[in-house]
Amino acid sequence: MKRFFVLALSILFVLGLGVQAYAIHAEIPAETQAAVAVGQTQITLGGSIRVRGEYRDNLDFNDDVKDHFSAYDERIRLSTDAKLSENLEGLVELELTNGPTATTYTWGSPDTGAKGVYQQGNAKRGELNLLQGWIQWTPELVGVKIGHMPLYLGNKLFFDHSLFGDDAIVLFKGMDNIHLTLLDAKFNEGGASNDADAYVLVGAYNSEMFNASLDVTWVHDNTGTLNVLGVLPVQNDVTDLYNIGLRGDTTVGPAKLRADVEFQTGSVQDIFGTETDIDFGGWAYMVGANMDLQNVNLDVEWAQGSGIDPDDDPDEFNMFVTSLSPTKYFAYVYDYRAVTAAGVTHSGIANTSYLKVEGNTDLTDALNLDLALIWLRATEKVALNGGPNAENDLGWEVDWKGTYKLARNLNYWVEGGYLITGDAYQLADGSDADNAYALRHGVQLSF
């Protein structure tokens, strides 16, 4: 493990340090027709309608227990982007789902408005929430963006709130090839002494040869209760988590190389009202290469995030702490649907090591195919299903996605993954865990 970490650091210093920490703007299709007002003002209306159906089975890794799931879901978005001048813009985007932390509303949710003898169905769906609502002003001195917006850092190993967004103030300044960003994000407002905030400072250098940057994040939480990845529930006075991210990318011949290293420090203070602290010591890294080989885009990525060693000091929490959206990152089943080596779902790279080889190609002008093979290991040994021994082997996963353009702005796709489980998923009686899989198809209209 150590030699891989040293290798990653070596590659990082060759590439430089790269990061992006700006708010993610909603993608409006190029075919969208804008309504242009008098003068310089331009108002662009956009949105999307997405319907999906998914079937998944055996996420408990035991064929003898029936746990299959199948359902259809839907999501609707509407946006208004107002550009009043080159330096002034505002955007409002509304999303209709089951609530402020839901990605969809489920078809056939147990609501009923039907009358008569058979009283099922006939009900409205979802509720409307603000997905984005911000003002961006960029005078010559310094730019400012304020409101509710999607946010993420770098390659999303540590921080990704791009699915639902946060309330934030962003100050930014570009000077030739140098870009500076200062971010204040509000996670929780509970009064004068019951808040959770994140403060981020980013410095980036961009050139034709390479991109280099560094960011420092301070998460300050004094809400009184912290639940780190679901495995460290504690009562505390103050939590201070610091994450330092160093990232870079460059091009060498036909290959585009990238690297990302993250270090964490800080502490959870005054556990259960005592003077005992728990110190953070997590780390993660990722190296990758991308190449265009005629009609195939090939991507190779190796990544690793720290876990908890049984021999660690009990006052240390050395698992890499992540704050992510409930979406797929590197594997459809393991990363998106199953319990990971961190002991919870949607934990990203925490206590996980993987090697991923992915190919993407356009079979026709309308049909795109993406295939990936992923080798998975727990950084520190675990027994996720109560097996007799803790193990590193998580298994292998095969992922796929085929997308077909039915018409302009109308796409249909089929995607999924098949996880061939390793010894870390062994059942309590010592028998091998059964394989898990998920399959989803959908259609989306963007306008």
Secondary structure, DSSP 8 states (H G I E B T S, - for coil): -HHHHHHHHHHHHHH------S-------TT---EE-STT-EEEEEEEEEEEEEEEE-TTS-TTS---EEEEEEEEEEEEEEEEETTEEEEEEEEEESSTT-S-EETT-S-----SSS--------EEEEEEEEEEE--SS-EEEEEEEEEE-TTSSSBEEEEEEEEEEEEEEEETTEEEEEEEEEEEE-STT-EEEEEEEEEEEE-SSEEEEEEEEEEEE-SSEEEETTTEEEE-SEEEEEEEEEEEEEEETTEEEEEEEEEEEEEEESGGGSS--EEE--EEEEEEEEEEETTEEEEEEEEEE----TTS-TTEE-S---B--SS-SS-TTTTTTS--TTSSSS-TTTTEEEEEEEEEEESSSSEEEEEEEEEEEEEEEE-TT--SS-EEEEEEEEEEEEEEEEETTEEEEEEEEEEEE-GGG--TTS-----EEEEEEEEEEE-
